[in-house]
């Protein structure tokens, strides 16, 4: 089964949290609120691409996103 685009975004987000050690640290680095990061990871709200852009810029796993 082909992975959906949203699944790849969620994977990227979780990898970014792992990279920074916590959602709080990722929030400080990217400027995205901890509340939003938490909602997205817990599937309570889907992020818009524009909301994820700062995380993608500050995250090393972005390369995996485009090659997986």
C-alpha positions as CSV (number, residue, x, y, z in Angstrom):
1,X,0.0,0.0,0.0
2,X,1.3,3.4,-0.9
3,X,2.0,5.8,2.0
4,X,-0.2,8.8,2.0
5,X,1.2,12.3,2.0
6,X,-0.2,13.1,5.4
7,X,1.5,10.0,6.8
8,X,4.8,11.2,5.6
9,X,4.2,14.6,7.2
10,X,3.4,13.0,10.5
11,X,6.5,10.8,10.2
12,X,8.6,13.9,9.6
13,X,7.1,15.7,12.6
14,X,7.7,12.7,14.9
15,X,11.3,12.4,13.7
16,X,11.8,16.1,14.3
17,X,10.6,15.8,17.9
18,X,13.0,12.9,18.3
19,X,15.8,14.9,16.8
20,X,15.2,17.8,19.3
21,X,14.4,15.5,22.2
22,X,11.0,16.9,23.0
23,X,8.1,18.9,21.5
24,X,9.2,21.8,23.7
25,X,12.7,21.9,22.3
26,X,11.3,21.7,18.7
27,X,8.9,24.5,19.5
28,X,11.7,26.7,20.7
29,X,13.8,26.0,17.6
30,X,11.1,26.4,15.0
31,X,8.7,28.9,16.6
32,X,5.7,26.6,16.2
33,X,3.7,26.3,19.4
34,X,4.0,23.2,21.6
35,X,0.2,23.0,21.6
36,X,0.1,22.7,17.8
37,X,2.9,20.1,17.7
38,X,1.0,18.1,20.3
39,X,-2.3,18.3,18.4
40,X,-0.7,17.2,15.2
41,X,1.2,14.3,16.7
42,X,-1.9,13.0,18.6
43,X,-4.0,13.3,15.4
44,X,-6.4,15.8,17.0
45,X,-5.8,18.3,14.2
46,X,-4.2,18.1,10.8
47,X,-1.4,20.6,10.1
48,X,-1.4,22.8,7.0
49,X,1.8,22.8,5.0
50,X,2.4,26.4,5.9
51,X,2.3,25.5,9.6
52,X,4.9,22.8,9.1
53,X,7.3,24.9,7.0
54,X,9.3,26.1,10.0
55,X,9.7,22.6,11.3
56,X,10.8,21.3,8.0
57,X,13.4,24.0,7.8
58,X,14.8,23.2,11.2
59,X,14.7,19.4,10.9
60,X,17.3,17.1,9.4
61,X,14.8,14.4,8.6
62,X,13.4,16.6,5.8
63,X,15.7,14.7,3.5
64,X,14.0,11.4,4.3
65,X,10.6,13.0,3.6
66,X,11.5,13.5,0.0
67,X,13.4,10.2,-0.5
68,X,11.1,7.7,1.3
